[in-house]
């Protein structure tokens, strides 16, 4: 009962975080990209996360208070 309606792609969830952080080997990255090509759920999710990161990066490049930077850094998932 519990846990049934979690992400349809719970397993690839694990692969997506390192993929977004560019922490995968070439082989793993290829697999993740192949999965994205065939999985609309992950493709959507990946696009959202990627644009979110680009947005954050852009904001950081402009001006962000150091406290906010620290806060964002603390939100990042440790590998
Ligand atoms: Zn998937």
PDB file of the backbone (N, CA, C, O) and the ligand in Angstrom, with CONECT records:
HET     ZN  A 101       1
ATOM      1  N   UNK A   1       0.845  -1.198   0.000  1.00  0.00           N
ATOM      2  CA  UNK A   1       0.000   0.000   0.000  1.00  0.00           C
ATOM      3  C   UNK A   1       0.874   1.240   0.000  1.00  0.00           C
ATOM      4  O   UNK A   1       0.922   1.993  -0.972  1.00  0.00           O
ATOM      5  N   UNK A   2       1.569   1.433   1.121  1.00  0.00           N
ATOM      6  CA  UNK A   2       2.428   2.608   1.196  1.00  0.00           C
ATOM      7  C   UNK A   2       3.556   2.506   0.195  1.00  0.00           C
ATOM      8  O   UNK A   2       4.099   1.428  -0.049  1.00  0.00           O
ATOM      9  N   UNK A   3       3.900   3.639  -0.379  1.00  0.00           N
ATOM     10  CA  UNK A   3       5.021   3.644  -1.313  1.00  0.00           C
ATOM     11  C   UNK A   3       4.648   3.202  -2.701  1.00  0.00           C
ATOM     12  O   UNK A   3       5.523   3.078  -3.558  1.00  0.00           O
ATOM     13  N   UNK A   4       3.385   2.962  -2.954  1.00  0.00           N
ATOM     14  CA  UNK A   4       3.019   2.480  -4.281  1.00  0.00           C
ATOM     15  C   UNK A   4       2.994   3.611  -5.289  1.00  0.00           C
ATOM     16  O   UNK A   4       3.384   3.428  -6.442  1.00  0.00           O
ATOM     17  N   UNK A   5       2.538   4.776  -4.864  1.00  0.00           N
ATOM     18  CA  UNK A   5       2.399   5.858  -5.828  1.00  0.00           C
ATOM     19  C   UNK A   5       3.535   6.863  -5.775  1.00  0.00           C
ATOM     20  O   UNK A   5       3.340   8.056  -6.007  1.00  0.00           O
ATOM     21  N   UNK A   6       4.711   6.371  -5.471  1.00  0.00           N
ATOM     22  CA  UNK A   6       5.872   7.241  -5.575  1.00  0.00           C
ATOM     23  C   UNK A   6       6.271   7.363  -7.037  1.00  0.00           C
ATOM     24  O   UNK A   6       5.531   6.931  -7.922  1.00  0.00           O
ATOM     25  N   UNK A   7       7.412   7.937  -7.292  1.00  0.00           N
ATOM     26  CA  UNK A   7       7.862   8.140  -8.661  1.00  0.00           C
ATOM     27  C   UNK A   7       7.744   6.869  -9.500  1.00  0.00           C
ATOM     28  O   UNK A   7       8.098   5.778  -9.051  1.00  0.00           O
ATOM     29  N   UNK A   8       7.249   7.026 -10.705  1.00  0.00           N
ATOM     30  CA  UNK A   8       7.201   5.862 -11.594  1.00  0.00           C
ATOM     31  C   UNK A   8       8.595   5.344 -11.912  1.00  0.00           C
ATOM     32  O   UNK A   8       8.763   4.195 -12.320  1.00  0.00           O
ATOM     33  N   UNK A   9       9.559   6.173 -11.729  1.00  0.00           N
ATOM     34  CA  UNK A   9      10.925   5.795 -12.075  1.00  0.00           C
ATOM     35  C   UNK A   9      11.824   5.941 -10.859  1.00  0.00           C
ATOM     36  O   UNK A   9      12.839   6.636 -10.899  1.00  0.00           O
ATOM     37  N   UNK A  10      11.448   5.298  -9.811  1.00  0.00           N
ATOM     38  CA  UNK A  10      12.201   5.434  -8.569  1.00  0.00           C
ATOM     39  C   UNK A  10      13.656   5.060  -8.780  1.00  0.00           C
ATOM     40  O   UNK A  10      14.562   5.672  -8.213  1.00  0.00           O
ATOM     41  N   UNK A  11      13.859   4.061  -9.592  1.00  0.00           N
ATOM     42  CA  UNK A  11      15.208   3.571  -9.786  1.00  0.00           C
ATOM     43  C   UNK A  11      16.078   4.578 -10.533  1.00  0.00           C
ATOM     44  O   UNK A  11      17.234   4.794 -10.172  1.00  0.00           O
ATOM     45  N   UNK A  12      15.528   5.185 -11.559  1.00  0.00           N
ATOM     46  CA  UNK A  12      16.369   6.124 -12.307  1.00  0.00           C
ATOM     47  C   UNK A  12      16.589   7.413 -11.537  1.00  0.00           C
ATOM     48  O   UNK A  12      17.518   8.170 -11.823  1.00  0.00           O
ATOM     49  N   UNK A  13      15.739   7.652 -10.572  1.00  0.00           N
ATOM     50  CA  UNK A  13      15.945   8.792  -9.685  1.00  0.00           C
ATOM     51  C   UNK A  13      17.364   8.779  -9.141  1.00  0.00           C
ATOM     52  O   UNK A  13      18.025   9.814  -9.061  1.00  0.00           O
ATOM     53  N   UNK A  14      17.813   7.611  -8.774  1.00  0.00           N
ATOM     54  CA  UNK A  14      19.165   7.479  -8.231  1.00  0.00           C
ATOM     55  C   UNK A  14      20.215   7.896  -9.246  1.00  0.00           C
ATOM     56  O   UNK A  14      21.231   8.500  -8.901  1.00  0.00           O
ATOM     57  N   UNK A  15      19.955   7.568 -10.487  1.00  0.00           N
ATOM     58  CA  UNK A  15      20.947   7.860 -11.521  1.00  0.00           C
ATOM     59  C   UNK A  15      20.920   9.320 -11.932  1.00  0.00           C
ATOM     60  O   UNK A  15      21.917   9.858 -12.415  1.00  0.00           O
ATOM     61  N   UNK A  16      19.755   9.967 -11.736  1.00  0.00           N
ATOM     62  CA  UNK A  16      19.625  11.319 -12.270  1.00  0.00           C
ATOM     63  C   UNK A  16      20.413  12.352 -11.472  1.00  0.00           C
ATOM     64  O   UNK A  16      20.938  13.305 -12.048  1.00  0.00           O
ATOM     65  N   UNK A  17      20.500  12.180 -10.189  1.00  0.00           N
ATOM     66  CA  UNK A  17      21.233  13.186  -9.407  1.00  0.00           C
ATOM     67  C   UNK A  17      22.707  13.234  -9.800  1.00  0.00           C
ATOM     68  O   UNK A  17      23.223  14.310 -10.103  1.00  0.00           O
ATOM     69  N   UNK A  18      23.389  12.104  -9.801  1.00  0.00           N
ATOM     70  CA  UNK A  18      24.787  12.147 -10.276  1.00  0.00           C
ATOM     71  C   UNK A  18      24.883  12.602 -11.723  1.00  0.00           C
ATOM     72  O   UNK A  18      25.855  13.248 -12.113  1.00  0.00           O
ATOM     73  N   UNK A  19      23.875  12.263 -12.520  1.00  0.00           N
ATOM     74  CA  UNK A  19      23.903  12.700 -13.914  1.00  0.00           C
ATOM     75  C   UNK A  19      23.874  14.215 -13.979  1.00  0.00           C
ATOM     76  O   UNK A  19      24.613  14.828 -14.750  1.00  0.00           O
ATOM     77  N   UNK A  20      23.020  14.812 -13.171  1.00  0.00           N
ATOM     78  CA  UNK A  20      22.921  16.268 -13.151  1.00  0.00           C
ATOM     79  C   UNK A  20      24.191  16.896 -12.606  1.00  0.00           C
ATOM     80  O   UNK A  20      24.566  18.002 -12.994  1.00  0.00           O
ATOM     81  N   UNK A  21      24.841  16.192 -11.716  1.00  0.00           N
ATOM     82  CA  UNK A  21      26.068  16.727 -11.135  1.00  0.00           C
ATOM     83  C   UNK A  21      27.286  16.324 -11.942  1.00  0.00           C
ATOM     84  O   UNK A  21      28.424  16.571 -11.540  1.00  0.00           O
ATOM     85  N   UNK A  22      27.035  15.696 -13.094  1.00  0.00           N
ATOM     86  CA  UNK A  22      28.133  15.262 -13.973  1.00  0.00           C
ATOM     87  C   UNK A  22      29.086  14.326 -13.254  1.00  0.00           C
ATOM     88  O   UNK A  22      30.298  14.379 -13.465  1.00  0.00           O
ATOM     89  N   UNK A  23      28.542  13.476 -12.411  1.00  0.00           N
ATOM     90  CA  UNK A  23      29.395  12.605 -11.619  1.00  0.00           C
ATOM     91  C   UNK A  23      29.389  11.164 -12.127  1.00  0.00           C
ATOM     92  O   UNK A  23      29.888  10.257 -11.461  1.00  0.00           O
ATOM     93  N   UNK A  24      28.826  10.971 -13.301  1.00  0.00           N
ATOM     94  CA  UNK A  24      28.781   9.617 -13.846  1.00  0.00           C
ATOM     95  C   UNK A  24      29.960   9.358 -14.773  1.00  0.00           C
ATOM     96  O   UNK A  24      30.534  10.282 -15.349  1.00  0.00           O
ATOM     97  N   UNK A  25      30.302   8.102 -14.901  1.00  0.00           N
ATOM     98  CA  UNK A  25      31.295   7.732 -15.909  1.00  0.00           C
ATOM     99  C   UNK A  25      30.650   7.861 -17.286  1.00  0.00           C
ATOM    100  O   UNK A  25      29.430   7.971 -17.403  1.00  0.00           O
ATOM    101  N   UNK A  26      31.473   7.845 -18.315  1.00  0.00           N
ATOM    102  CA  UNK A  26      30.933   7.971 -19.674  1.00  0.00           C
ATOM    103  C   UNK A  26      29.881   6.905 -19.945  1.00  0.00           C
ATOM    104  O   UNK A  26      28.855   7.163 -20.574  1.00  0.00           O
ATOM    105  N   UNK A  27      30.159   5.715 -19.459  1.00  0.00           N
ATOM    106  CA  UNK A  27      29.252   4.602 -19.676  1.00  0.00           C
ATOM    107  C   UNK A  27      27.912   4.837 -18.992  1.00  0.00           C
ATOM    108  O   UNK A  27      26.853   4.638 -19.587  1.00  0.00           O
ATOM    109  N   UNK A  28      27.973   5.260 -17.747  1.00  0.00           N
ATOM    110  CA  UNK A  28      26.753   5.495 -16.975  1.00  0.00           C
ATOM    111  C   UNK A  28      25.973   6.667 -17.560  1.00  0.00           C
ATOM    112  O   UNK A  28      24.742   6.665 -17.587  1.00  0.00           O
ATOM    113  N   UNK A  29      26.706   7.653 -18.021  1.00  0.00           N
ATOM    114  CA  UNK A  29      26.056   8.825 -18.602  1.00  0.00           C
ATOM    115  C   UNK A  29      25.299   8.425 -19.867  1.00  0.00           C
ATOM    116  O   UNK A  29      24.179   8.875 -20.110  1.00  0.00           O
ATOM    117  N   UNK A  30      25.929   7.580 -20.656  1.00  0.00           N
ATOM    118  CA  UNK A  30      25.296   7.101 -21.878  1.00  0.00           C
ATOM    119  C   UNK A  30      24.003   6.371 -21.541  1.00  0.00           C
ATOM    120  O   UNK A  30      22.982   6.554 -22.204  1.00  0.00           O
ATOM    121  N   UNK A  31      24.058   5.550 -20.512  1.00  0.00           N
ATOM    122  CA  UNK A  31      22.865   4.811 -20.104  1.00  0.00           C
ATOM    123  C   UNK A  31      21.779   5.762 -19.640  1.00  0.00           C
ATOM    124  O   UNK A  31      20.607   5.589 -19.974  1.00  0.00           O
ATOM    125  N   UNK A  32      22.170   6.768 -18.869  1.00  0.00           N
ATOM    126  CA  UNK A  32      21.201   7.737 -18.380  1.00  0.00           C
ATOM    127  C   UNK A  32      20.568   8.484 -19.552  1.00  0.00           C
ATOM    128  O   UNK A  32      19.363   8.732 -19.565  1.00  0.00           O
ATOM    129  N   UNK A  33      21.398   8.839 -20.539  1.00  0.00           N
ATOM    130  CA  UNK A  33      20.868   9.569 -21.681  1.00  0.00           C
ATOM    131  C   UNK A  33      19.937   8.698 -22.515  1.00  0.00           C
ATOM    132  O   UNK A  33      18.934   9.170 -23.050  1.00  0.00           O
ATOM    133  N   UNK A  34      20.286   7.431 -22.615  1.00  0.00           N
ATOM    134  CA  UNK A  34      19.406   6.516 -23.336  1.00  0.00           C
ATOM    135  C   UNK A  34      18.082   6.371 -22.607  1.00  0.00           C
ATOM    136  O   UNK A  34      17.020   6.292 -23.224  1.00  0.00           O
ATOM    137  N   UNK A  35      18.162   6.338 -21.299  1.00  0.00           N
ATOM    138  CA  UNK A  35      16.934   6.239 -20.525  1.00  0.00           C
ATOM    139  C   UNK A  35      16.079   7.485 -20.721  1.00  0.00           C
ATOM    140  O   UNK A  35      14.862   7.392 -20.882  1.00  0.00           O
ATOM    141  N   UNK A  36      16.714   8.637 -20.706  1.00  0.00           N
ATOM    142  CA  UNK A  36      15.985   9.894 -20.900  1.00  0.00           C
ATOM    143  C   UNK A  36      15.269   9.913 -22.238  1.00  0.00           C
ATOM    144  O   UNK A  36      14.160  10.433 -22.365  1.00  0.00           O
ATOM    145  N   UNK A  37      15.930   9.331 -23.236  1.00  0.00           N
ATOM    146  CA  UNK A  37      15.345   9.334 -24.575  1.00  0.00           C
ATOM    147  C   UNK A  37      14.068   8.512 -24.620  1.00  0.00           C
ATOM    148  O   UNK A  37      13.194   8.766 -25.449  1.00  0.00           O
ATOM    149  N   UNK A  38      13.953   7.520 -23.728  1.00  0.00           N
ATOM    150  CA  UNK A  38      12.798   6.639 -23.798  1.00  0.00           C
ATOM    151  C   UNK A  38      11.836   6.796 -22.635  1.00  0.00           C
ATOM    152  O   UNK A  38      10.813   6.115 -22.581  1.00  0.00           O
ATOM    153  N   UNK A  39      12.150   7.682 -21.707  1.00  0.00           N
ATOM    154  CA  UNK A  39      11.320   7.808 -20.516  1.00  0.00           C
ATOM    155  C   UNK A  39      10.861   9.253 -20.374  1.00  0.00           C
ATOM    156  O   UNK A  39      11.649  10.122 -20.000  1.00  0.00           O
ATOM    157  N   UNK A  40       9.609   9.513 -20.666  1.00  0.00           N
ATOM    158  CA  UNK A  40       9.127  10.896 -20.666  1.00  0.00           C
ATOM    159  C   UNK A  40       9.134  11.469 -19.253  1.00  0.00           C
ATOM    160  O   UNK A  40       9.347  12.666 -19.058  1.00  0.00           O
ATOM    161  N   UNK A  41       8.904  10.615 -18.286  1.00  0.00           N
ATOM    162  CA  UNK A  41       8.898  11.115 -16.912  1.00  0.00           C
ATOM    163  C   UNK A  41      10.261  11.686 -16.552  1.00  0.00           C
ATOM    164  O   UNK A  41      10.365  12.805 -16.052  1.00  0.00           O
ATOM    165  N   UNK A  42      11.288  10.916 -16.808  1.00  0.00           N
ATOM    166  CA  UNK A  42      12.634  11.355 -16.454  1.00  0.00           C
ATOM    167  C   UNK A  42      13.088  12.505 -17.344  1.00  0.00           C
ATOM    168  O   UNK A  42      13.776  13.418 -16.886  1.00  0.00           O
ATOM    169  N   UNK A  43      12.707  12.459 -18.602  1.00  0.00           N
ATOM    170  CA  UNK A  43      13.097  13.525 -19.515  1.00  0.00           C
ATOM    171  C   UNK A  43      12.538  14.851 -19.026  1.00  0.00           C
ATOM    172  O   UNK A  43      13.225  15.872 -19.027  1.00  0.00           O
ATOM    173  N   UNK A  44      11.283  14.817 -18.610  1.00  0.00           N
ATOM    174  CA  UNK A  44      10.643  16.030 -18.116  1.00  0.00           C
ATOM    175  C   UNK A  44      11.353  16.503 -16.849  1.00  0.00           C
ATOM    176  O   UNK A  44      11.683  17.678 -16.683  1.00  0.00           O
ATOM    177  N   UNK A  45      11.569  15.536 -15.972  1.00  0.00           N
ATOM    178  CA  UNK A  45      12.195  15.859 -14.710  1.00  0.00           C
ATOM    179  C   UNK A  45      13.607  16.400 -14.909  1.00  0.00           C
ATOM    180  O   UNK A  45      14.021  17.367 -14.270  1.00  0.00           O
ATOM    181  N   UNK A  46      14.330  15.750 -15.810  1.00  0.00           N
ATOM    182  CA  UNK A  46      15.695  16.176 -16.042  1.00  0.00           C
ATOM    183  C   UNK A  46      15.728  17.596 -16.606  1.00  0.00           C
ATOM    184  O   UNK A  46      16.534  18.427 -16.187  1.00  0.00           O
ATOM    185  N   UNK A  47      14.841  17.855 -17.559  1.00  0.00           N
ATOM    186  CA  UNK A  47      14.816  19.194 -18.160  1.00  0.00           C
ATOM    187  C   UNK A  47      14.513  20.250 -17.114  1.00  0.00           C
ATOM    188  O   UNK A  47      15.093  21.336 -17.119  1.00  0.00           O
ATOM    189  N   UNK A  48      13.599  19.918 -16.218  1.00  0.00           N
ATOM    190  CA  UNK A  48      13.247  20.867 -15.166  1.00  0.00           C
ATOM    191  C   UNK A  48      14.443  21.124 -14.255  1.00  0.00           C
ATOM    192  O   UNK A  48      14.775  22.272 -13.959  1.00  0.00           O
ATOM    193  N   UNK A  49      15.077  20.055 -13.820  1.00  0.00           N
ATOM    194  CA  UNK A  49      16.206  20.204 -12.906  1.00  0.00           C
ATOM    195  C   UNK A  49      17.363  20.926 -13.574  1.00  0.00           C
ATOM    196  O   UNK A  49      18.034  21.756 -12.960  1.00  0.00           O
ATOM    197  N   UNK A  50      17.584  20.603 -14.826  1.00  0.00           N
ATOM    198  CA  UNK A  50      18.690  21.220 -15.534  1.00  0.00           C
ATOM    199  C   UNK A  50      18.451  22.721 -15.682  1.00  0.00           C
ATOM    200  O   UNK A  50      19.361  23.526 -15.483  1.00  0.00           O
ATOM    201  N   UNK A  51      17.221  23.087 -16.032  1.00  0.00           N
ATOM    202  CA  UNK A  51      16.949  24.516 -16.200  1.00  0.00           C
ATOM    203  C   UNK A  51      17.005  25.222 -14.851  1.00  0.00           C
ATOM    204  O   UNK A  51      17.408  26.382 -14.757  1.00  0.00           O
ATOM    205  N   UNK A  52      16.596  24.510 -13.816  1.00  0.00           N
ATOM    206  CA  UNK A  52      16.668  25.091 -12.475  1.00  0.00           C
ATOM    207  C   UNK A  52      18.117  25.376 -12.110  1.00  0.00           C
ATOM    208  O   UNK A  52      18.438  26.434 -11.568  1.00  0.00           O
ATOM    209  N   UNK A  53      18.978  24.428 -12.414  1.00  0.00           N
ATOM    210  CA  UNK A  53      20.391  24.608 -12.090  1.00  0.00           C
ATOM    211  C   UNK A  53      21.010  25.735 -12.913  1.00  0.00           C
ATOM    212  O   UNK A  53      21.811  26.524 -12.411  1.00  0.00           O
ATOM    213  N   UNK A  54      20.628  25.791 -14.170  1.00  0.00           N
ATOM    214  CA  UNK A  54      21.164  26.861 -15.005  1.00  0.00           C
ATOM    215  C   UNK A  54      20.713  28.211 -14.477  1.00  0.00           C
ATOM    216  O   UNK A  54      21.464  29.187 -14.471  1.00  0.00           O
ATOM    217  N   UNK A  55      19.459  28.234 -14.032  1.00  0.00           N
ATOM    218  CA  UNK A  55      18.914  29.471 -13.490  1.00  0.00           C
ATOM    219  C   UNK A  55      19.691  29.884 -12.245  1.00  0.00           C
ATOM    220  O   UNK A  55      20.076  31.044 -12.099  1.00  0.00           O
ATOM    221  N   UNK A  56      19.912  28.944 -11.368  1.00  0.00           N
ATOM    222  CA  UNK A  56      20.654  29.219 -10.137  1.00  0.00           C
ATOM    223  C   UNK A  56      22.068  29.681 -10.466  1.00  0.00           C
ATOM    224  O   UNK A  56      22.585  30.628  -9.873  1.00  0.00           O
ATOM    225  N   UNK A  57      22.683  28.984 -11.431  1.00  0.00           N
ATOM    226  CA  UNK A  57      24.048  29.338 -11.818  1.00  0.00           C
ATOM    227  C   UNK A  57      24.093  30.777 -12.330  1.00  0.00           C
ATOM    228  O   UNK A  57      24.999  31.545 -12.007  1.00  0.00           O
ATOM    229  N   UNK A  58      23.093  31.115 -13.132  1.00  0.00           N
ATOM    230  CA  UNK A  58      23.049  32.453 -13.708  1.00  0.00           C
ATOM    231  C   UNK A  58      22.900  33.493 -12.598  1.00  0.00           C
ATOM    232  O   UNK A  58      23.566  34.528 -12.599  1.00  0.00           O
ATOM    233  N   UNK A  59      22.025  33.198 -11.669  1.00  0.00           N
ATOM    234  CA  UNK A  59      21.819  34.119 -10.557  1.00  0.00           C
ATOM    235  C   UNK A  59      23.081  34.279  -9.731  1.00  0.00           C
ATOM    236  O   UNK A  59      23.421  35.381  -9.300  1.00  0.00           O
ATOM    237  N   UNK A  60      23.774  33.166  -9.514  1.00  0.00           N
ATOM    238  CA  UNK A  60      25.014  33.206  -8.736  1.00  0.00           C
ATOM    239  C   UNK A  60      26.050  34.072  -9.440  1.00  0.00           C
ATOM    240  O   UNK A  60      26.792  34.822  -8.806  1.00  0.00           O
ATOM    241  N   UNK A  61      26.084  33.954 -10.754  1.00  0.00           N
ATOM    242  CA  UNK A  61      27.060  34.710 -11.528  1.00  0.00           C
ATOM    243  C   UNK A  61      26.771  36.196 -11.417  1.00  0.00           C
ATOM    244  O   UNK A  61      27.685  37.021 -11.419  1.00  0.00           O
ATOM    245  N   UNK A  62      25.507  36.523 -11.321  1.00  0.00           N
ATOM    246  CA  UNK A  62      25.184  37.919 -11.139  1.00  0.00           C
ATOM    247  C   UNK A  62      25.441  38.304  -9.685  1.00  0.00           C
ATOM    248  O   UNK A  62      26.598  38.382  -9.272  1.00  0.00           O
ATOM    249  N   UNK A  63      24.435  38.535  -8.933  1.00  0.00           N
ATOM    250  CA  UNK A  63      24.746  38.858  -7.546  1.00  0.00           C
ATOM    251  C   UNK A  63      23.804  38.148  -6.601  1.00  0.00           C
ATOM    252  O   UNK A  63      22.582  38.240  -6.718  1.00  0.00           O
ATOM    253  N   UNK A  64      24.388  37.457  -5.686  1.00  0.00           N
ATOM    254  CA  UNK A  64      23.605  36.744  -4.701  1.00  0.00           C
ATOM    255  C   UNK A  64      24.271  36.970  -3.348  1.00  0.00           C
ATOM    256  O   UNK A  64      25.490  36.861  -3.220  1.00  0.00           O
ATOM    257  N   UNK A  65      23.467  37.283  -2.350  1.00  0.00           N
ATOM    258  CA  UNK A  65      24.060  37.469  -1.030  1.00  0.00           C
ATOM    259  C   UNK A  65      24.757  36.191  -0.571  1.00  0.00           C
ATOM    260  O   UNK A  65      24.258  35.091  -0.812  1.00  0.00           O
ATOM    261  N   UNK A  66      25.889  36.328   0.080  1.00  0.00           N
ATOM    262  CA  UNK A  66      26.643  35.149   0.524  1.00  0.00           C
ATOM    263  C   UNK A  66      25.818  34.207   1.389  1.00  0.00           C
ATOM    264  O   UNK A  66      26.011  32.992   1.342  1.00  0.00           O
ATOM    265  N   UNK A  67      24.906  34.754   2.174  1.00  0.00           N
ATOM    266  CA  UNK A  67      24.082  33.891   3.032  1.00  0.00           C
ATOM    267  C   UNK A  67      23.218  32.977   2.171  1.00  0.00           C
ATOM    268  O   UNK A  67      23.029  31.800   2.479  1.00  0.00           O
ATOM    269  N   UNK A  68      22.699  33.543   1.088  1.00  0.00           N
ATOM    270  CA  UNK A  68      21.838  32.757   0.216  1.00  0.00           C
ATOM    271  C   UNK A  68      22.647  31.675  -0.496  1.00  0.00           C
ATOM    272  O   UNK A  68      22.185  30.544  -0.651  1.00  0.00           O
ATOM    273  N   UNK A  69      23.840  32.025  -0.922  1.00  0.00           N
ATOM    274  CA  UNK A  69      24.715  31.035  -1.549  1.00  0.00           C
ATOM    275  C   UNK A  69      24.964  29.866  -0.607  1.00  0.00           C
ATOM    276  O   UNK A  69      24.894  28.700  -0.995  1.00  0.00           O
ATOM    277  N   UNK A  70      25.259  30.214   0.648  1.00  0.00           N
ATOM    278  CA  UNK A  70      25.507  29.179   1.644  1.00  0.00           C
ATOM    279  C   UNK A  70      24.275  28.318   1.845  1.00  0.00           C
ATOM    280  O   UNK A  70      24.367  27.099   1.992  1.00  0.00           O
ATOM    281  N   UNK A  71      23.134  28.963   1.851  1.00  0.00           N
ATOM    282  CA  UNK A  71      21.896  28.228   2.062  1.00  0.00           C
ATOM    283  C   UNK A  71      21.660  27.264   0.910  1.00  0.00           C
ATOM    284  O   UNK A  71      21.307  26.105   1.128  1.00  0.00           O
ATOM    285  N   UNK A  72      21.851  27.734  -0.297  1.00  0.00           N
ATOM    286  CA  UNK A  72      21.688  26.873  -1.464  1.00  0.00           C
ATOM    287  C   UNK A  72      22.678  25.724  -1.428  1.00  0.00           C
ATOM    288  O   UNK A  72      22.338  24.583  -1.741  1.00  0.00           O
ATOM    289  N   UNK A  73      23.900  26.038  -1.045  1.00  0.00           N
ATOM    290  CA  UNK A  73      24.927  24.997  -0.991  1.00  0.00           C
ATOM    291  C   UNK A  73      24.542  23.924   0.010  1.00  0.00           C
ATOM    292  O   UNK A  73      24.805  22.741  -0.207  1.00  0.00           O
ATOM    293  N   UNK A  74      23.921  24.335   1.107  1.00  0.00           N
ATOM    294  CA  UNK A  74      23.561  23.363   2.127  1.00  0.00           C
ATOM    295  C   UNK A  74      22.382  22.500   1.687  1.00  0.00           C
ATOM    296  O   UNK A  74      22.140  21.431   2.249  1.00  0.00           O
ATOM    297  N   UNK A  75      21.653  22.972   0.678  1.00  0.00           N
ATOM    298  CA  UNK A  75      20.510  22.196   0.187  1.00  0.00           C
ATOM    299  C   UNK A  75      20.936  21.109  -0.776  1.00  0.00           C
ATOM    300  O   UNK A  75      20.187  20.166  -1.033  1.00  0.00           O
ATOM    301  N   UNK A  76      22.136  21.242  -1.307  1.00  0.00           N
ATOM    302  CA  UNK A  76      22.602  20.282  -2.301  1.00  0.00           C
ATOM    303  C   UNK A  76      22.767  18.898  -1.688  1.00  0.00           C
ATOM    304  O   UNK A  76      23.212  18.740  -0.551  1.00  0.00           O
ATOM    305  N   UNK A  77      22.393  17.912  -2.479  1.00  0.00           N
ATOM    306  CA  UNK A  77      22.533  16.541  -2.007  1.00  0.00           C
ATOM    307  C   UNK A  77      23.993  16.140  -1.993  1.00  0.00           C
ATOM    308  O   UNK A  77      24.664  16.202  -3.023  1.00  0.00           O
ATOM    309  N   UNK A  78      24.487  15.735  -0.858  1.00  0.00           N
ATOM    310  CA  UNK A  78      25.877  15.263  -0.844  1.00  0.00           C
ATOM    311  C   UNK A  78      25.993  13.946  -1.602  1.00  0.00           C
ATOM    312  O   UNK A  78      25.089  13.112  -1.557  1.00  0.00           O
ATOM    313  N   UNK A  79      27.093  13.770  -2.285  1.00  0.00           N
ATOM    314  CA  UNK A  79      27.265  12.544  -3.070  1.00  0.00           C
ATOM    315  C   UNK A  79      27.732  11.401  -2.163  1.00  0.00           C
ATOM    316  O   UNK A  79      27.935  10.282  -2.634  1.00  0.00           O
TER     317      UNK A  79
HETATM  318 ZN    ZN A 101      12.800   7.002 -16.022  1.00  0.00          ZN
END
